[in-house]
């Protein structure tokens, strides 16, 4: 079982930056590397894909709406995935959720094995 805990959300002004963190804790004696990603859900909207980082090649994929502004990265030693957000827009306001799965495709389908509880990001205009 893996538990994901997001942090780093908050209130920022349009054009500002914010870095989200997601720490994965696996209740086993040895660590296992998962593909990890980020989703977000705005009020009245469906949860949408933001970014994913694969467990092989460290390849990344981004939603078109955030490409060039957001960067996903990971630190396997710390079991942590990050989402560096810059040039934030009011449209980025949402609850951001961390996701993890052994298969990237499962994350892309928005059906990861593990979800975090989310962290609120609010961008004021």
NORPE-V854796 format. One record per backbone hydrogen bond with DSSP energy under -0.5 kcal/mol. CO is the residue of the C=O (numbers start at 1). NH is the residue of the N-H. If there is no record, write none. Layout:
co->CO nh->NH
co->CO nh->NH
This chain:
co->1 nh->27
co->3 nh->25
co->4 nh->117
co->5 nh->23
co->7 nh->21
co->10 nh->12
co->10 nh->122
co->12 nh->124
co->13 nh->16
co->15 nh->87
co->16 nh->88
co->18 nh->20
co->18 nh->85
co->20 nh->83
co->21 nh->7
co->22 nh->24
co->22 nh->81
co->23 nh->5
co->23 nh->25
co->24 nh->26
co->25 nh->3
co->25 nh->27
co->26 nh->28
co->35 nh->101
co->36 nh->53
co->37 nh->99
co->38 nh->50
co->38 nh->51
co->39 nh->97
co->40 nh->48
co->41 nh->95
co->42 nh->45
co->48 nh->40
co->50 nh->63
co->51 nh->38
co->52 nh->61
co->53 nh->36
co->56 nh->59
co->59 nh->54
co->61 nh->52
co->63 nh->66
co->63 nh->67
co->66 nh->69
co->66 nh->70
co->69 nh->86
co->71 nh->84
co->73 nh->82
co->75 nh->78
co->75 nh->80
co->76 nh->79
co->79 nh->24
co->80 nh->75
co->81 nh->22
co->82 nh->73
co->83 nh->20
co->83 nh->85
co->84 nh->71
co->85 nh->18
co->88 nh->15
co->89 nh->92
co->90 nh->93
co->94 nh->96
co->94 nh->121
co->95 nh->41
co->95 nh->97
co->96 nh->119
co->97 nh->39
co->98 nh->116
co->99 nh->37
co->100 nh->113
co->100 nh->114
co->101 nh->35
co->103 nh->107
co->104 nh->107
co->104 nh->108
co->105 nh->109
co->106 nh->111
co->107 nh->110
co->114 nh->100
co->119 nh->96
co->120 nh->10
co->121 nh->94
co->122 nh->12
co->122 nh->124
co->124 nh->14
